[in-house]
Amino acid sequence: MLLSVLLLFTSLSCTCGENPAIQFILSNKGLQYGKHVGTDWIQESLERVTFPDISGEVDIGLLGSIDYTLSDITIIKCDLPEPTVEFYPDATGFKTSVQGLSIALTGGWRTHYHIIDISGSFEMAIFNINVVSVVELGKDPNGHLSVSSVSCDADVGDVDIQFHGGASWIFQPFVRYFKRHITNEIQRNICPNVKGILVNLESYLQSMNVSFDVDQVLTLDLPLTGLPVINASGLNLGFKGEFYNIKTHMEPPFKAQPFTMSEQQGYMFSVGVSEFTLNSAAYAYYSAGLFQADINDSTVFQYVHVHLNTTTVGKFIPQLPHMFPDQLMSLKFYAREVPVFSFQPDAVKLGFQGAVKAFALQPNGTQSPLFTLSFDSKFSGKMYISGERLKGSIQMDNFTLTLAASEVGTFKTDALEKVLTIGIKFNVVTQVNKKLGEGFPLPRMKRAQLVNSVLNVEEGFIAMSSDAEVVLTD
């Protein structure tokens, strides 16, 4: 039961003392849905389970003992009542209770009694199996989620056995001896098997990556930053959520700030991402030198009837065509500072400080520096989910242009600033809004898809709350 919930909602799992930049909250609605999915999966799986042979010796009093083996044991029917699963703050985990599980089995039997060796088939019904298990969640030193068994109690109400074939009529009167022995064997093995499942789950969780390469530049670190937090209504996991430059793994000059994400009991789970996560990605790209681009006449102006040369730019810088008559130009755009994202209620803000350095292309292939312009730009946007796609829109709130350096003398930038403002709004912003309007599909899990998702932008973080639909496979 817990296996389905844990694998569905906590497949990602230390850097203790850090504020988590990503938080995950599993609500009681999500826990109960996981229980429902797990119950269906267990019901289907049990009917395909085969068991190892059971061998033993039964003392039948004055007649001595009978050696027996039960083989080819298969479940033919399983009556699994709705179990209960609840958050269990006392153990920082879950408490699961199954009451009244009944199973019908069939198989073959073989006995040895003195010189008698006989065999046949049997039918067995096990009634009123009760199991109560408490599982604790934690983390290991590397930030993986860990699971362990705190307690397990099991008892079996009754067992009924019918032997068929061979000389089964001889042994049927001694069923009460078999029943007692088999009941004890079943009861003795339930909790060790539960613990074995948790050990396998623990091994699986320890083998999972807590760092993922996004592309050739970025890697994302997602270890747990602290112990799981559980109350009566939910589970909260905090993840580091920091991007790094793969080559340098350099820490940014800012830290993740704490944020509080409220539980949304109307949804199965919620995920909150702080602005630190986006800014760490911006810093990693910036430190890798990726916020720069070279632009020339052939790459940008091939579809319009203007050219990037001293004659065209000379309309804004009168002395330029005289100093460099009708020469092609190239521009180098680059970020002066790390771009900064900020989340505010219902709005995403972006500040970008950049510069552009202009060159004249000489006939011999050399470049002559002309001038350097600095620009400061501010953008704002909205994000939302529609049709299970992440969509949004942006607008440019401000753009200023100043002359930072010049090899051709001073000149005013007012007219050039107006032209660039119009160009950015009607070209860059328009194209970005077209893409944001089409949207991006929400992430898909291996055996589940997100439904009924909503997105909220809060102070310092964005939060997505959602339900999920699980598709079980073999």
C-alpha positions in Angstrom: 0.0 0.0 0.0 2.7 2.4 1.1 4.8 1.4 -1.9 2.3 2.8 -4.4 2.0 6.1 -2.6 5.8 6.5 -2.1 6.7 5.7 -5.6 4.0 7.8 -7.1 4.5 11.0 -5.1 8.1 10.9 -3.7 10.2 9.4 -6.4 12.7 12.3 -6.0 14.4 12.8 -2.8 21.9 16.2 2.2 22.5 19.5 2.6 21.3 20.0 6.1 20.5 23.5 7.3 19.7 24.9 3.9 16.3 26.5 3.0 14.6 24.3 0.5 14.1 26.0 -2.9 11.5 23.4 -3.9 8.7 22.0 -1.6 6.4 19.1 -2.2 3.2 18.6 -0.2 1.2 15.4 -0.3 -2.4 16.0 1.1 -4.7 13.5 2.6 -6.6 13.4 -0.6 -3.5 12.3 -2.4 -2.7 9.7 0.2 -6.2 8.2 0.0 -6.0 8.1 -3.8 -2.6 6.4 -3.5 -4.3 3.9 -1.1 -7.1 3.3 -3.6 -4.6 2.7 -6.5 -2.5 0.5 -4.3 -5.5 -1.6 -3.2 -6.5 -2.2 -6.9 -2.9 -3.0 -7.8 -2.5 -5.4 -4.8 -5.9 -7.1 -5.6 -4.8 -7.7 -9.2 -1.3 -8.7 -8.3 -2.2 -11.2 -5.6 -4.3 -13.2 -8.0 -1.1 -13.7 -10.1 1.2 -14.6 -7.2 2.6 -18.0 -6.8 4.2 -19.1 -3.5 7.3 -21.2 -2.7 6.7 -24.7 -1.4 5.8 -25.0 2.3 7.3 -28.1 4.0 7.0 -29.2 7.6 6.3 -31.9 10.1 3.0 -32.2 11.9 2.8 -34.1 15.2 -0.5 -36.1 15.4 -0.1 -37.4 18.9 0.2 -41.2 19.5 0.4 -41.9 15.7 3.7 -40.0 15.5 4.4 -37.3 12.9 3.7 -36.7 9.2 6.1 -35.0 6.9 4.3 -32.9 4.3 4.9 -30.5 1.4 2.5 -28.0 -0.1 3.5 -27.0 -3.6 2.3 -25.0 -6.6 0.3 -22.8 -4.3 -1.7 -20.2 -6.2 -4.3 -17.6 -5.1 -7.6 -18.2 -6.9 -9.6 -15.5 -5.0 -8.7 -12.6 -2.8 -11.2 -10.5 -0.7 -9.2 -7.4 0.2 -11.3 -5.0 2.3 -10.6 -1.3 2.0 -7.6 -0.7 4.1 -6.9 2.5 6.1 -3.8 4.6 5.6 -3.1 7.7 7.6 -0.3 10.2 8.2 1.3 9.2 11.5 3.2 12.2 13.0 4.4 10.1 16.0 6.7 8.2 13.7 7.1 10.8 10.9 5.5 8.4 8.5 2.4 6.3 7.7 0.2 3.9 9.5 -1.5 1.2 7.5 -4.2 -1.2 8.7 -5.7 -4.1 6.8 -8.6 -5.8 8.6 -10.4 -9.0 7.4 -8.3 -10.0 4.4 -9.4 -13.4 3.2 -7.6 -15.5 0.5 -8.5 -18.7 -1.3 -5.7 -20.9 -2.5 -5.2 -24.1 -4.4 -2.2 -26.4 -4.8 -0.7 -29.8 -4.5 0.2 -31.8 -1.4 2.6 -34.6 -0.8 3.0 -36.5 2.5 5.4 -39.1 3.9 4.2 -41.2 6.8 6.4 -44.2 7.6 6.4 -46.3 4.4 3.4 -44.3 2.9 4.1 -41.7 0.2 1.0 -40.2 -1.2 0.0 -37.0 -3.0 -3.0 -35.1 -4.3 -4.5 -31.6 -4.4 -5.8 -29.2 -1.8 -8.0 -26.2 -1.4 -7.2 -23.8 1.4 -9.1 -20.7 2.7 -7.4 -18.2 5.0 -9.9 -16.0 6.9 -9.6 -12.7 8.6 -5.9 -11.8 8.2 -5.2 -8.5 10.1 -2.1 -6.5 9.6 -1.1 -3.1 11.2 2.1 -1.6 10.0 3.9 1.7 10.8 6.5 3.1 8.4 8.9 5.9 9.2 10.3 8.3 6.5 13.7 9.9 6.8 16.7 10.8 4.7 20.2 9.5 4.3 23.4 11.6 4.3 23.2 12.1 0.5 19.7 13.5 0.6 17.7 10.4 -0.5 14.3 9.7 1.0 14.5 6.7 3.3 11.9 4.3 4.6 12.0 1.9 7.5 9.6 -0.3 9.5 8.8 0.9 12.9 6.3 -1.8 13.9 4.2 -4.5 12.4 1.6 -6.7 13.9 -0.3 -9.5 12.2 -2.7 -12.3 13.1 -4.7 -14.9 11.1 -8.2 -15.7 12.2 -8.7 -19.2 10.7 -7.6 -21.6 8.0 -9.7 -24.2 6.3 -8.1 -27.1 4.3 -9.7 -29.7 2.1 -7.4 -32.5 0.8 -8.3 -34.3 -2.5 -6.9 -37.3 -4.3 -4.6 -40.1 -3.1 -5.5 -41.3 0.3 -6.6 -38.0 1.5 -9.5 -39.5 3.4 -6.9 -40.9 5.8 -5.5 -37.4 6.6 -8.6 -35.3 6.5 -9.4 -36.2 10.1 -6.1 -34.6 11.1 -6.8 -31.3 9.4 -6.8 -29.5 12.8 -3.1 -30.4 13.2 -2.3 -29.0 9.7 -4.4 -25.9 10.4 -2.6 -25.0 13.5 0.8 -25.5 11.9 0.0 -23.6 8.7 -1.7 -20.8 10.6 1.4 -20.3 12.6 3.6 -20.4 9.5 1.5 -17.8 7.7 1.3 -15.5 10.7 5.0 -15.8 11.4 5.9 -14.8 7.8 3.6 -11.8 7.2 5.6 -9.1 9.0 9.0 -10.3 7.7 7.5 -10.1 4.2 6.3 -6.6 4.9 9.7 -5.6 6.1 11.3 -7.2 3.1 9.2 -5.1 0.8 10.3 -2.0 2.7 14.0 -3.1 2.4 13.6 -3.4 -1.3 11.9 0.0 -1.5 14.7 1.5 0.6 17.3 0.0 -1.8 15.4 1.4 -4.8 15.3 4.9 -3.2 19.0 4.8 -2.4 19.8 4.0 -6.0 17.9 7.0 -7.4 19.8 10.1 -8.6 19.5 13.3 -6.7 21.3 15.3 -9.4 20.2 15.5 -13.0 22.0 16.9 -16.1 19.5 19.3 -17.8 21.7 20.0 -20.8 25.4 20.4 -21.6 25.6 23.3 -19.3 23.2 22.8 -16.4 22.8 20.2 -13.7 20.0 20.3 -11.2 20.6 19.2 -7.6 17.5 17.8 -5.8 18.6 16.2 -2.5 16.3 16.6 0.5 17.4 19.5 2.7 15.9 18.2 5.9 13.8 15.4 7.4 10.3 14.9 6.0 7.7 16.9 8.0 4.4 15.1 8.7 1.2 16.3 10.4 -2.2 14.7 10.6 -3.2 16.2 7.2 -0.1 16.1 5.0 3.5 15.3 4.2 6.0 18.0 3.3 9.3 17.4 1.6 11.9 20.1 1.0 14.4 19.8 -1.8 17.5 21.8 -2.6 16.3 22.8 -6.1 19.5 24.5 -7.3 21.0 24.6 -10.8 24.8 24.5 -11.3 27.2 25.0 -14.1 28.3 21.4 -14.8 32.0 22.5 -15.3 32.5 24.8 -12.3 29.7 23.8 -9.9 30.0 27.3 -8.5 27.6 28.5 -5.8 25.7 31.7 -6.7 26.3 34.8 -4.6 22.8 34.5 -3.1 20.9 32.0 -0.9 17.5 30.4 -1.0 15.0 32.3 1.2 12.5 30.4 3.3 8.9 30.3 2.0 5.7 28.9 3.3 3.4 27.0 1.0 -0.1 26.3 2.4 -1.7 22.9 2.1 -4.4 22.6 -0.5 -6.6 19.8 0.7 -8.8 20.1 -2.4 -5.8 18.7 -4.5 -3.8 15.6 -4.1 -0.4 17.4 -4.0 1.3 20.8 -4.4 4.7 21.7 -5.6 6.3 25.1 -4.8 9.3 26.5 -6.6 11.1 29.6 -5.3 12.6 32.3 -7.4 16.0 31.1 -6.2 15.7 28.0 -8.5 15.3 30.2 -11.6 18.0 32.6 -10.5 20.4 29.8 -9.9 19.8 28.7 -13.5 20.4 32.2 -14.7 23.6 32.5 -12.7 24.9 29.1 -14.1 24.2 30.2 -17.7 25.7 33.6 -17.0 28.9 32.1 -15.5 29.1 29.8 -18.6 29.1 32.9 -20.8 25.9 32.0 -22.6 24.1 35.3 -22.3 25.8 36.8 -25.3 25.3 36.7 -29.1 27.0 38.0 -32.2 24.8 39.6 -34.8 25.7 40.6 -38.3 23.9 41.7 -41.5 23.3 38.2 -42.8 21.9 36.7 -39.7 19.4 39.3 -38.6 18.5 41.6 -41.5 18.2 39.0 -44.4 14.4 39.3 -44.4 14.0 43.1 -44.3 15.0 45.8 -46.7 17.6 47.4 -44.4 21.2 46.4 -43.7 23.4 46.5 -40.7 26.0 49.0 -41.9 27.4 52.4 -41.1 24.9 54.1 -43.5 21.8 52.7 -41.7 23.2 53.3 -38.2 24.5 56.7 -39.3 20.9 58.0 -39.2 21.3 57.9 -35.4 25.0 58.7 -35.3 25.8 61.4 -37.9 29.5 61.2 -37.8 29.7 57.4 -38.3 29.2 57.3 -42.1 31.9 59.9 -42.5 34.4 58.0 -40.5 33.6 54.6 -41.9 31.8 55.1 -45.2 29.2 52.4 -46.1 30.9 49.6 -44.1 29.1 46.5 -42.8 28.9 46.2 -39.0 28.6 43.5 -36.4 27.1 43.7 -33.0 28.0 41.8 -29.8 25.2 41.6 -27.3 26.0 40.4 -23.8 24.6 40.5 -20.3 26.4 43.0 -17.9 24.9 41.3 -14.8 23.1 38.1 -14.0 19.4 38.3 -15.1 17.2 38.4 -12.0 13.7 36.8 -11.7 11.3 37.7 -8.9 7.9 36.4 -8.1 5.2 38.7 -6.9 1.5 38.0 -6.3 0.1 37.1 -9.8 3.2 38.4 -11.6 6.7 37.3 -12.7 9.3 40.0 -13.0 12.6 39.9 -14.9 15.3 42.4 -14.9 18.0 42.2 -17.7 21.0 44.5 -17.8 23.0 44.2 -21.0 25.3 45.9 -23.4 25.9 45.9 -27.1 29.3 46.6 -28.6 29.4 47.7 -32.3 32.2 47.0 -34.8 32.9 48.1 -38.4 34.0 45.3 -40.6 37.1 46.2 -42.6 37.9 44.9 -46.1 40.8 42.9 -44.7 38.6 41.1 -42.3 39.5 43.0 -39.1 37.0 44.7 -36.9 37.2 48.3 -35.7 35.5 49.1 -32.4 32.9 51.9 -32.8 31.0 52.3 -29.5 29.4 50.4 -26.6 25.8 51.0 -25.5 24.4 49.8 -22.1 20.7 49.0 -21.7 18.5 48.2 -18.7 15.3 46.4 -19.4 12.4 45.2 -17.2 9.8 42.7 -18.1 6.7 41.4 -16.3 4.5 38.5 -17.1 1.7 36.2 -16.0 1.7 32.4 -15.8 -1.3 30.1 -15.7 -2.4 26.6 -16.6 -5.1 26.0 -19.2 -6.0 22.7 -20.9 -3.2 21.0 -18.9 -0.6 23.2 -20.6 1.6 25.9 -19.0 0.8 29.2 -20.6 1.6 32.9 -20.1 2.3 36.3 -21.5 4.9 39.0 -21.0 5.3 42.7 -21.6 8.2 45.1 -21.5 7.8 47.6 -18.7 10.9 49.7 -19.2 13.9 50.1 -21.6 16.7 52.6 -21.2 19.7 53.1 -23.4 22.9 54.9 -22.5 26.3 55.5 -24.2 28.9 53.6 -22.2 32.0 54.2 -24.4 32.7 55.5 -27.9 35.6 55.5 -30.4 33.7 57.8 -32.8 32.8 60.6 -30.4 29.7 61.3 -28.3 26.2 61.1 -29.7 22.6 61.1 -28.3 20.8 57.8 -27.8 17.2 59.1 -27.4 16.1 58.3 -31.0 17.9 54.9 -31.0 16.3 54.0 -27.7 12.8 54.7 -29.1 13.5 52.6 -32.2 14.8 49.7 -30.2 11.9 49.9 -27.7 9.4 49.6 -30.6 11.5 46.8 -32.2 11.6 44.8 -29.0 7.9 45.2 -28.2 6.7 44.3 -31.7 9.3 41.7 -32.6 10.7 39.9 -29.5 7.8 40.3 -27.1 5.3 39.4 -29.8 7.1 36.2 -30.8 7.6 35.2 -27.1 3.9 35.8 -26.4 2.9 33.7 -29.4 4.9 30.8 -28.0 3.6 31.3 -24.5 0.1 31.5 -25.8 0.5 28.0 -27.4 1.8 26.8 -24.0 4.0 23.9 -23.0 2.7 20.5 -21.9 2.9 19.8 -18.1 5.4 17.2 -17.1 4.2 13.6 -17.4 5.1 10.8 -15.0 5.8 7.3 -16.1 2.5 5.9 -15.1 0.5 9.0 -14.3 -0.8 12.2 -15.7 -1.6 15.5 -14.1 -5.2 16.7 -14.1 -7.2 19.6 -12.6 -3.9 21.6 -12.2 -3.8 25.2 -11.1 -0.9 27.6 -10.8 -0.5 30.5 -8.4 2.3 33.1 -8.2 3.0 34.2 -4.7 5.6 36.4 -3.0 8.9 34.7 -3.7 7.6 31.5 -5.2 5.2 29.8 -7.6 3.0 26.9 -6.5 1.2 24.3 -8.6 -1.6 22.2 -7.1 -2.9 19.2 -9.0 -4.6 15.9 -9.0 -3.2 12.8 -10.8 -4.6 9.9 -12.6 -2.6 6.7 -12.4 -2.5 4.1 -15.2 -1.5 0.7 -13.8 0.5 -1.6 -16.0 2.0 -5.1 -15.5 
